[in-house]
Amino acid sequence: MDINVAQESTIKNLFSTFLTKDEQICYFSIPLYQRKYSWSEKQWEELFSDLCHSFAKADMNTDYWGNIIVYKKDSENNYELVDGQQRIITLLLLIASLGSIEKNDGYLPLKFDDEQNSVWVKIAENSRLTQDEKRHPFNRAKNYFTTLVSEKEVDKQALLDHLLRTKISVIIVNDELESNLLFGRLNTRGISLNDVDLIKHSLFYATERRLPPTGDDVVLQKWNNLVQTTSQMNISIDEFISKWWEIHYELSEHSLYTSFLDELDTSEYLNFLDSLLSVATEIKELKINSGTDNKIGRNLKWLLKISPSRQLLPIIISIQETSFGRHAKVSLFELLTVFEFIRAISPQTDFSNLEEEYLRFSKTLLSEVAGKPLSEREIMVEIKKLKVKMRELLPDLEDFLNNFTKLRWDDSDRWEGSGHEKMLSTYAIYTLNNWLDVINHGAGAEYRTRDDDEYSIEHIRAKKNATNGELSLEYLIGNLVVFEKQPNNDLGDVDVGEKISAYRKSSYPQMKELIFKNKRKHTQSYRTKYAMEWDIKDFTIVAIENRGRYLANAFYDKVLELLE
């Protein structure tokens, strides 16, 4: 391994001159296998305090941010930050709070290899953020520094000039595996290595010495594949490994890493990594659901989006690693998705007992009796136990109606949390249409188990009538219906009367239910009695409220059916 310890560079040169090599413009990148940005107020305050302390000194020789480790392939124009990414990100956010991050021939000095990059670019370019993006750690750090500068009444330009003159050293490594080993051996400032960082280092360190020198970095390749696979499911590598371990082994009273060292011999490390990668890949493929509909992918995708449960991942892993009937698995994933939706819209209900039940269920599925895995009959018994607990925790109809009918959908980010609420409303509307669709469902299914590519959300009563801001009833779920994309786009925001002819051409059963009273559940007198009736030709505010109750009742009835 070649290690080149660079000359000390100023922060200004680090983000400019250093990134220009032989007329090639480079940038720093954060690879997928690195942990997410984890610094918070404690580290932000320490870094800012150090900067202000050195700013007040005459002696500039000690203004030093330590070392960072980067990995550089000759054929690529980026330096992967192996160690030091927390400091580099924070320094750039501090620069952004004091002035602006300068581009190098159009390139920002830092790029992420995941979904964080879009937020990063917006912050670096001072672009408008959504409400959810405003809560991102990057933006919170920038705002924290902005507040500190204001409170301390510091000369922003003078402090920025000083920061750009401070120094850092760069260790350049040309071997990716060795860069990770070096990362594990160095003790750098900031948050200490967590359990998964230590497991990663142990995997690299032990297997590198046990495997023959084939020239192939087997462990590194498997690890990076695992990181990429979990990232595609929007699951962190830390969470995936921690939850997998929790349902396979007893956790040490000290830490996950201690349990790892106690339970596994170094000769088992590769098998451990293979097991993780195998189940992660299977879950990812289920979610992607390419080709013939697997009947699970749609619910798994929504489940991962919706669920706030800390025990969601263990239950998904345990189901995937357990062999039992296909139909039972399909039904179980649907039940989990529906119930987690109810949980997401029911903040007043205490679901803590469900967390315990999920973990118990997950461990039981993977347990053995007399050295044998559970039989299918025993698994069905455990599923029934899970349903019993769900029925105990299910909100009553009145509470569910109250929560469901308040769901809203708007695409203009008008209120805090609107993105999450929009997602929940979309799930509910699409799901209700799928349950009605008993024709376009595919072989072996009672109803549609895959969202149509042409699905879009239509506001029945025009949004132009929403004159009361976020309180406007036009945003409520009772005013939403699934509609094909093209006619939806073509119609625009016009009154209901101008849209009925286009509505009649829709092939979606939910649209037919909206228009035709004989397509609705229950008798007309029953719907009228319980305020669940409406007329499409006179779709008023009252109609929105009535239809919201109708949709809520339909959803609740299906939940009761799934819990039988």
C-alpha positions as CSV (number, residue, x, y, z in Angstrom):
1,M,0.0,0.0,0.0
2,D,1.3,3.5,-0.9
3,I,0.5,6.2,1.6
4,N,1.2,9.8,0.8
5,V,1.0,12.2,3.7
6,A,0.3,15.5,2.0
7,Q,1.8,18.8,3.0
8,E,-0.5,20.7,5.4
9,S,-3.1,22.5,3.3
10,T,-5.2,25.5,4.2
11,I,-8.9,24.9,4.1
12,K,-9.1,27.3,1.2
13,N,-6.6,25.3,-0.8
14,L,-8.1,22.0,0.3
15,F,-11.4,22.9,-1.5
16,S,-9.7,24.5,-4.5
17,T,-6.1,23.9,-5.4
18,F,-5.9,20.4,-3.9
19,L,-8.9,19.3,-6.0
20,T,-7.2,20.4,-9.3
21,K,-4.7,17.8,-10.5
22,D,-3.2,17.9,-14.0
23,E,-6.0,20.1,-15.2
24,Q,-8.5,17.6,-13.9
25,I,-11.2,19.0,-11.6
26,C,-11.8,16.6,-8.7
27,Y,-14.2,16.6,-5.7
28,F,-14.5,14.8,-2.4
29,S,-17.1,12.1,-2.2
30,I,-18.8,10.3,0.6
31,P,-19.1,6.6,-0.3
32,L,-22.2,4.6,0.5
33,Y,-20.5,2.4,3.1
34,Q,-19.8,5.4,5.3
35,R,-22.2,6.2,8.2
36,K,-24.6,9.1,7.8
37,Y,-23.8,12.5,9.1
38,S,-24.0,12.1,12.8
39,W,-22.5,15.2,14.4
40,S,-24.9,17.3,16.5
41,E,-24.9,20.3,18.8
42,K,-22.1,19.0,21.0
43,Q,-19.6,18.6,18.1
44,W,-20.8,21.7,16.4
45,E,-20.3,23.8,19.5
46,E,-16.8,22.3,20.0
47,L,-15.7,23.0,16.5
48,F,-17.0,26.5,16.5
49,S,-15.4,27.2,20.0
50,D,-12.1,25.9,18.7
51,L,-12.3,28.2,15.7
52,C,-13.2,31.3,17.8
53,H,-10.4,30.5,20.2
54,S,-7.8,30.4,17.4
55,F,-9.4,33.5,15.8
56,A,-8.6,35.4,19.0
57,K,-4.9,34.2,19.0
58,A,-2.0,35.9,17.3
59,D,-0.1,32.6,16.8
60,M,-1.6,30.9,13.7
61,N,0.7,27.9,13.7
62,T,-1.6,25.8,15.9
63,D,-4.8,26.3,13.9
64,Y,-5.0,22.7,12.8
65,W,-7.9,20.3,12.1
66,G,-5.9,17.1,12.2
67,N,-5.8,14.4,9.4
68,I,-8.3,13.1,6.9
69,I,-7.9,9.9,4.9
70,V,-8.9,9.8,1.3
71,Y,-8.8,7.0,-1.3
72,K,-8.0,7.9,-4.9
73,K,-8.3,5.8,-8.0
74,D,-6.2,7.1,-10.8
75,S,-9.0,6.6,-13.3
76,E,-11.6,8.6,-11.3
77,N,-12.0,12.3,-10.5
78,N,-13.0,12.0,-6.9
79,Y,-11.3,11.5,-3.6
80,E,-13.4,9.1,-1.4
81,L,-13.4,10.3,2.2
82,V,-12.5,7.2,4.2
83,D,-12.1,9.1,7.5
84,G,-12.8,12.8,8.3
85,Q,-16.1,13.1,6.5
86,Q,-17.8,14.5,9.6
87,R,-15.3,17.3,9.9
88,I,-15.2,18.1,6.2
89,I,-19.1,18.3,6.0
90,T,-19.2,20.4,9.1
91,L,-16.5,22.8,8.0
92,L,-18.3,23.3,4.7
93,L,-21.6,23.9,6.5
94,L,-19.8,26.5,8.7
95,I,-18.4,28.1,5.6
96,A,-21.9,28.2,4.1
97,S,-23.2,29.9,7.3
98,L,-20.5,32.6,7.1
99,G,-20.6,33.2,3.3
100,S,-20.9,30.8,0.5
101,I,-19.2,27.6,-0.7
102,E,-17.2,28.3,-3.8
103,K,-17.4,26.0,-6.8
104,N,-14.3,24.8,-8.7
105,D,-15.1,25.2,-12.4
106,G,-18.7,24.4,-11.7
107,Y,-18.1,21.6,-9.2
108,L,-19.0,21.7,-5.5
109,P,-16.1,20.4,-3.5
110,L,-18.2,17.6,-1.9
111,K,-20.6,15.1,-3.3
112,F,-22.7,12.3,-1.7
113,D,-23.4,9.0,-3.4
114,D,-26.9,8.7,-1.9
115,E,-30.2,10.7,-1.5
116,Q,-28.5,13.2,0.8
117,N,-26.8,14.8,-2.2
118,S,-30.0,16.7,-3.3
119,V,-30.3,18.3,0.1
120,W,-26.6,19.0,0.2
121,V,-26.7,20.8,-3.2
122,K,-29.7,22.9,-2.2
123,I,-27.9,24.0,1.1
124,A,-24.6,24.6,-0.7
125,E,-26.3,26.7,-3.4
126,N,-28.7,28.4,-0.9
127,S,-31.8,27.1,-2.6
128,R,-35.3,26.8,-1.2
129,L,-35.8,23.8,1.0
130,T,-39.0,21.8,1.7
131,Q,-40.2,21.5,5.2
132,D,-38.8,18.0,5.5
133,E,-35.4,19.2,4.2
134,K,-35.3,22.0,6.7
135,R,-35.2,19.4,9.4
136,H,-32.2,17.6,7.8
137,P,-29.0,17.6,10.0
138,F,-27.1,19.6,7.3
139,N,-29.6,22.5,7.5
140,R,-29.8,22.3,11.3
141,A,-26.0,22.5,11.5
142,K,-25.9,25.5,9.2
143,N,-28.6,27.3,11.1
144,Y,-26.8,26.5,14.4
145,F,-23.7,28.2,13.2
146,T,-25.7,31.1,11.8
147,T,-27.3,31.6,15.2
148,L,-23.9,31.3,17.1
149,V,-22.3,33.9,14.8
150,S,-25.2,36.3,15.4
151,E,-25.3,35.8,19.2
152,K,-21.5,36.3,19.5
153,E,-21.6,39.3,17.2
154,V,-18.6,38.1,15.3
155,D,-17.4,39.7,12.1
156,K,-18.5,37.1,9.6
157,Q,-16.1,38.0,6.9
158,A,-13.1,38.1,9.2
159,L,-14.0,34.8,10.8
160,L,-14.5,33.2,7.3
161,D,-11.1,34.5,6.2
162,H,-9.5,33.0,9.3
163,L,-11.3,29.7,8.8
164,L,-10.0,29.5,5.2
165,R,-6.4,30.0,6.5
166,T,-6.6,27.2,9.1
167,K,-4.9,23.9,8.1
168,I,-5.5,20.2,7.7
169,S,-3.4,17.3,6.5
170,V,-4.5,14.8,3.9
171,I,-3.4,11.1,3.9
172,I,-3.9,9.7,0.4
173,V,-4.2,5.9,0.1
174,N,-4.2,4.1,-3.2
175,D,-5.7,0.8,-1.9
176,E,-9.4,0.7,-0.9
177,L,-9.2,-2.2,1.5
178,E,-6.1,-0.9,3.2
179,S,-7.7,2.5,3.6
180,N,-10.5,0.9,5.6
181,L,-8.0,-1.0,7.8
182,L,-6.2,2.3,8.4
183,F,-9.5,3.9,9.2
184,G,-10.1,1.3,11.9
185,R,-6.6,1.7,13.4
186,L,-6.6,5.5,13.7
187,N,-8.2,7.3,16.6
188,T,-9.5,10.6,15.2
189,R,-11.5,13.4,16.8
190,G,-15.2,13.4,16.8
191,I,-17.8,10.7,17.5
192,S,-16.1,7.4,18.4
193,L,-16.5,4.4,16.2
194,N,-19.9,2.7,16.7
195,D,-20.5,-1.0,17.0
196,V,-21.0,-1.5,13.3
197,D,-17.9,0.4,12.5
198,L,-15.9,-1.9,14.7
199,I,-17.6,-5.0,13.2
200,K,-16.7,-3.7,9.8
201,H,-13.1,-3.2,10.8
202,S,-12.9,-6.7,12.4
203,L,-14.3,-8.2,9.2
204,F,-11.7,-6.5,7.0
205,Y,-8.8,-7.0,9.4
206,A,-9.4,-10.7,10.2
207,T,-10.4,-11.9,6.8
208,E,-7.6,-10.0,5.0
209,R,-5.1,-12.0,7.0
210,R,-6.9,-15.4,6.8
211,L,-7.7,-15.4,3.0
212,P,-5.1,-16.1,0.4
213,P,-3.8,-13.2,-1.6
214,T,-6.0,-13.7,-4.7
215,G,-5.9,-10.1,-5.7
216,D,-9.7,-9.9,-5.1
217,D,-10.9,-7.8,-2.2
218,V,-13.7,-10.3,-1.4
219,V,-14.8,-8.8,1.9
220,L,-14.7,-5.2,0.6
221,Q,-16.8,-6.2,-2.4
222,K,-19.4,-8.0,-0.2
223,W,-19.5,-5.1,2.3
224,N,-20.0,-2.5,-0.4
225,N,-22.7,-4.7,-2.0
226,L,-24.4,-4.9,1.3
227,V,-24.2,-1.1,1.8
228,Q,-25.6,-0.5,-1.7
229,T,-28.4,-3.0,-1.2
230,T,-29.6,-1.6,2.1
231,S,-29.3,1.9,0.8
232,Q,-31.6,1.0,-2.1
233,M,-34.2,0.1,0.6
234,N,-33.5,3.4,2.4
235,I,-32.1,1.4,5.4
236,S,-28.8,2.3,7.0
237,I,-26.2,-0.4,7.2
238,D,-26.0,0.2,11.0
239,E,-29.7,-0.5,11.4
240,F,-29.7,-3.6,9.2
241,I,-26.8,-5.3,10.9
242,S,-28.1,-4.4,14.4
243,K,-31.6,-5.7,13.8
244,W,-30.4,-8.8,12.1
245,W,-28.2,-9.6,15.0
246,E,-30.9,-8.9,17.5
247,I,-33.1,-11.7,16.2
248,H,-30.4,-14.2,15.7
249,Y,-28.2,-13.9,18.8
250,E,-28.5,-12.7,22.4
251,L,-27.2,-9.2,22.7
252,S,-24.3,-8.7,25.2
253,E,-25.2,-6.5,28.1
254,H,-22.2,-4.4,27.0
255,S,-22.6,-3.9,23.2
256,L,-23.4,-5.4,19.8
257,Y,-19.7,-5.5,19.1
258,T,-19.0,-7.5,22.3
259,S,-21.7,-9.9,21.3
260,F,-20.2,-10.2,17.8
261,L,-16.8,-11.1,19.3
262,D,-18.4,-13.6,21.8
263,E,-20.6,-15.4,19.3
264,L,-18.5,-15.7,16.1
265,D,-15.1,-17.1,15.4
266,T,-13.1,-15.4,12.8
267,S,-13.6,-18.4,10.5
268,E,-17.3,-17.6,10.5
269,Y,-17.0,-14.0,9.5
270,L,-17.5,-14.6,5.7
271,N,-20.6,-16.7,6.3
272,F,-22.0,-14.0,8.5
273,L,-21.4,-11.4,5.8
274,D,-22.9,-13.8,3.2
275,S,-26.0,-14.3,5.4
276,L,-26.5,-10.5,5.7
277,L,-26.0,-9.9,2.0
278,S,-28.3,-12.8,1.0
279,V,-31.3,-11.7,3.0
280,A,-30.8,-8.1,2.2
281,T,-30.7,-8.9,-1.5
282,E,-33.9,-11.0,-1.3
283,I,-35.7,-8.3,0.5
284,K,-34.6,-5.7,-2.1
285,E,-35.7,-7.9,-4.9
286,L,-39.1,-8.4,-3.3
287,K,-39.4,-4.6,-3.0
288,I,-38.3,-3.9,-6.6
289,N,-40.9,-6.5,-7.8
290,S,-39.7,-6.6,-11.4
291,G,-41.2,-9.0,-13.9
292,T,-44.2,-11.1,-12.8
293,D,-45.9,-9.6,-9.8
294,N,-44.7,-11.3,-6.6
295,K,-47.8,-10.0,-4.7
296,I,-45.5,-8.7,-1.9
297,G,-43.5,-5.9,-3.5
298,R,-46.2,-3.3,-3.4
299,N,-46.9,-3.7,0.3
300,L,-43.2,-4.0,1.2
301,K,-42.5,-0.7,-0.6
302,W,-45.3,1.1,1.3
303,L,-44.4,-0.6,4.6
304,L,-40.9,0.7,4.5
305,K,-42.2,4.2,3.8
306,I,-45.0,4.2,6.3
307,S,-43.9,2.4,9.4
308,P,-42.4,4.2,12.4
309,S,-41.7,0.9,14.1
310,R,-38.2,0.2,15.4
311,Q,-39.0,-3.5,15.1
312,L,-40.1,-3.4,11.5
313,L,-36.8,-4.6,10.0
314,P,-36.6,-7.7,12.3
315,I,-40.1,-8.8,11.3
316,I,-39.3,-8.4,7.6
317,I,-36.0,-10.3,8.0
318,S,-37.6,-13.1,10.0
319,I,-40.5,-13.5,7.5
320,Q,-38.0,-13.7,4.6
321,E,-35.7,-16.2,6.3
322,T,-38.6,-18.5,7.3
323,S,-40.2,-21.0,4.9
324,F,-44.0,-21.1,4.9
325,G,-46.9,-20.8,2.4
326,R,-46.7,-18.2,-0.2
327,H,-50.3,-17.0,0.3
328,A,-49.7,-16.7,4.0
329,K,-46.7,-14.5,3.4
330,V,-48.5,-12.3,1.0
331,S,-51.4,-11.8,3.5
332,L,-49.0,-11.2,6.3
333,F,-47.2,-8.4,4.5
334,E,-50.5,-6.8,3.6
335,L,-51.7,-7.0,7.2
336,L,-48.4,-5.4,8.5
337,T,-48.7,-2.6,5.9
338,V,-52.3,-1.8,6.7
339,F,-51.8,-1.9,10.4
340,E,-48.7,0.3,10.3
341,F,-50.7,2.8,8.3
342,I,-53.3,2.8,11.1
343,R,-50.5,3.3,13.6
344,A,-49.0,6.2,11.6
345,I,-52.3,8.1,11.6
346,S,-53.2,7.3,15.3
347,P,-50.8,9.4,17.4
348,Q,-53.1,9.2,20.4
349,T,-52.9,5.4,20.6
350,D,-50.1,3.7,22.6
351,F,-48.6,1.0,20.4
352,S,-45.6,0.2,22.6
353,N,-46.9,-3.4,23.3
354,L,-46.9,-4.0,19.5
355,E,-43.1,-3.3,19.4
356,E,-42.6,-6.1,22.0
357,E,-44.9,-8.4,20.0
358,Y,-43.1,-7.7,16.8
359,L,-39.8,-8.7,18.4
360,R,-41.2,-11.7,20.1
361,F,-42.8,-12.8,16.8
362,S,-39.5,-12.3,14.8
363,K,-37.4,-14.3,17.3
364,T,-40.0,-17.1,17.5
365,L,-40.1,-17.5,13.7
366,L,-36.4,-18.1,13.6
367,S,-36.3,-20.3,16.7
368,E,-36.0,-24.1,16.6
369,V,-37.8,-26.8,18.5
370,A,-35.7,-29.9,19.2
371,G,-33.2,-28.7,16.6
372,K,-35.8,-28.2,13.9
373,P,-37.3,-25.0,12.5
374,L,-41.0,-24.3,13.2
375,S,-43.5,-26.2,11.1
376,E,-46.0,-24.3,9.0
377,R,-48.7,-25.1,11.4
378,E,-46.7,-23.7,14.3
379,I,-46.0,-20.6,12.2
380,M,-49.7,-20.1,11.6
381,V,-50.3,-20.3,15.3
382,E,-47.7,-17.5,15.8
383,I,-49.4,-15.4,13.1
384,K,-52.7,-15.8,15.0
385,K,-51.1,-14.6,18.2
386,L,-49.8,-11.5,16.3
387,K,-53.4,-10.8,15.0
388,V,-54.8,-11.1,18.6
389,K,-52.4,-8.4,19.8
390,M,-53.2,-6.2,16.8
391,R,-57.0,-6.5,17.5
392,E,-56.3,-5.5,21.1
393,L,-54.5,-2.4,19.9
394,L,-56.8,-1.5,17.0
395,P,-58.4,1.9,17.5
396,D,-62.2,1.8,17.6
397,L,-64.2,2.9,14.5
398,E,-64.9,6.4,15.8
399,D,-61.3,7.2,16.5
400,F,-60.2,5.7,13.2
401,L,-62.8,7.7,11.3
402,N,-61.7,10.9,13.0
403,N,-58.0,10.3,12.1
404,F,-58.6,9.0,8.6
405,T,-60.9,11.7,7.4
406,K,-58.4,14.4,8.5
407,L,-55.7,13.1,6.1
408,R,-54.8,15.7,3.4
409,W,-53.0,15.8,0.1
410,D,-51.2,18.8,-1.4
411,D,-48.1,19.0,-3.6
412,S,-47.1,22.6,-2.8
413,D,-45.5,22.0,0.7
414,R,-48.0,24.4,2.4
415,W,-47.6,23.1,5.9
416,E,-45.1,21.3,8.1
417,G,-45.2,17.5,7.5
418,S,-47.3,17.9,4.4
419,G,-45.0,15.5,2.5
420,H,-45.6,12.7,5.0
421,E,-49.3,13.4,5.1
422,K,-49.4,13.3,1.3
423,M,-47.7,10.0,1.2
424,L,-50.2,8.5,3.7
425,S,-53.1,9.8,1.7
426,T,-51.7,8.4,-1.5
427,Y,-51.3,5.0,0.1
428,A,-54.8,5.0,1.4
429,I,-56.4,6.1,-1.9
430,Y,-54.4,3.7,-4.1
431,T,-55.0,0.8,-1.6
432,L,-58.8,1.4,-1.6
433,N,-58.9,1.3,-5.4
434,N,-56.8,-1.9,-5.5
435,W,-59.2,-3.6,-3.1
436,L,-62.1,-2.7,-5.5
437,D,-60.3,-3.9,-8.6
438,V,-61.3,-7.5,-8.9
439,I,-60.6,-7.7,-12.6
440,N,-57.2,-6.2,-13.3
441,H,-55.5,-8.2,-10.5
442,G,-53.5,-10.9,-12.1
443,A,-53.6,-14.7,-11.7
444,G,-54.0,-16.1,-8.2
445,A,-55.0,-12.8,-6.5
446,E,-58.5,-11.7,-5.3
447,Y,-57.8,-8.1,-6.1
448,R,-55.0,-5.9,-7.6
449,T,-51.7,-6.3,-5.7
450,R,-49.7,-3.8,-7.7
451,D,-50.2,-0.1,-8.2
452,D,-50.9,0.9,-11.8
453,D,-48.2,2.9,-13.4
454,E,-50.8,5.4,-14.5
455,Y,-52.1,6.1,-11.0
456,S,-52.3,9.7,-10.0
457,I,-54.3,11.7,-7.4
458,E,-57.2,13.8,-8.5
459,H,-58.8,16.5,-6.4
460,I,-62.5,16.2,-7.2
461,R,-63.6,19.7,-6.0
462,A,-61.1,22.1,-7.7
463,K,-58.2,23.2,-5.6
464,K,-58.8,26.8,-6.7
465,N,-61.6,26.7,-4.1
466,A,-59.1,26.1,-1.3
467,T,-59.2,29.7,0.0
468,N,-58.6,28.9,3.7
469,G,-55.0,27.8,3.4
470,E,-54.1,24.4,4.9
471,L,-57.5,24.3,6.6
472,S,-59.3,24.2,3.3
473,L,-61.4,21.0,3.0
474,E,-60.5,20.6,-0.6
475,Y,-57.2,19.0,0.6
476,L,-59.0,16.3,2.6
477,I,-58.9,12.7,1.6
478,G,-62.7,12.7,1.0
479,N,-61.9,15.0,-2.0
480,L,-59.3,12.6,-3.5
481,V,-59.8,9.9,-6.1
482,V,-57.4,7.8,-8.2
483,F,-57.3,8.9,-11.9
484,E,-55.2,8.1,-15.0
485,K,-52.3,10.6,-15.3
486,Q,-52.9,11.9,-18.8
487,P,-56.5,12.9,-18.5
488,N,-55.7,14.3,-15.0
489,N,-53.0,16.5,-16.4
490,D,-55.2,17.5,-19.4
491,L,-58.2,18.6,-17.2
492,G,-56.3,21.0,-15.0
493,D,-57.9,22.7,-12.0
494,V,-61.5,23.0,-13.2
495,D,-64.9,22.6,-11.5
496,V,-66.4,19.1,-11.1
497,G,-69.1,19.7,-13.7
498,E,-66.4,20.1,-16.4
499,K,-64.7,16.9,-15.4
500,I,-67.5,14.3,-15.2
501,S,-67.4,13.3,-18.8
502,A,-63.6,12.5,-18.4
503,Y,-64.3,10.7,-15.2
504,R,-66.7,8.4,-16.9
505,K,-64.0,7.2,-19.3
506,S,-61.7,6.1,-16.4
507,S,-61.2,2.4,-16.0
508,Y,-60.6,2.6,-12.3
509,P,-63.3,1.1,-10.0
510,Q,-62.8,3.9,-7.4
511,M,-63.8,6.5,-10.0
512,K,-66.9,4.5,-10.9
513,E,-67.7,4.3,-7.2
514,L,-67.4,8.1,-7.1
515,I,-69.8,8.7,-10.0
516,F,-72.3,5.9,-9.7
517,K,-74.3,5.3,-6.5
518,N,-75.0,1.7,-7.4
519,K,-71.3,0.9,-7.3
520,R,-71.0,1.9,-3.6
521,K,-71.1,-0.4,-0.6
522,H,-74.2,-0.6,1.5
523,T,-77.7,0.6,0.6
524,Q,-78.3,4.3,-0.2
525,S,-80.5,4.6,2.8
526,Y,-77.8,3.2,5.0
527,R,-75.2,5.6,3.5
528,T,-77.6,8.5,4.0
529,K,-78.3,7.6,7.6
530,Y,-74.6,7.5,8.5
531,A,-73.7,10.6,6.5
532,M,-71.7,8.6,3.9
533,E,-73.6,9.7,0.7
534,W,-72.8,12.3,-1.9
535,D,-73.9,13.4,-5.4
536,I,-71.1,13.9,-8.0
537,K,-73.0,16.6,-9.7
538,D,-73.2,18.7,-6.5
539,F,-69.9,17.8,-4.9
540,T,-69.9,20.3,-2.0
541,I,-67.9,20.6,1.2
542,V,-70.5,18.3,2.9
543,A,-69.9,15.8,0.1
544,I,-66.2,15.8,0.9
545,E,-66.9,15.1,4.5
546,N,-69.4,12.4,3.7
547,R,-67.2,10.6,1.2
548,G,-64.3,10.8,3.7
549,R,-66.4,8.8,6.2
550,Y,-67.4,6.4,3.5
551,L,-63.7,5.7,2.6
552,A,-62.8,5.4,6.2
553,N,-65.5,2.8,6.8
554,A,-64.4,0.8,3.7
555,F,-60.8,0.8,4.9
556,Y,-61.8,-0.2,8.5
557,D,-64.0,-3.1,7.2
558,K,-61.1,-4.5,5.2
559,V,-58.8,-4.3,8.3
560,L,-61.2,-6.3,10.3
561,E,-61.4,-8.9,7.5
562,L,-57.6,-9.1,7.4
563,L,-57.5,-9.6,11.2
564,E,-59.8,-12.6,11.1
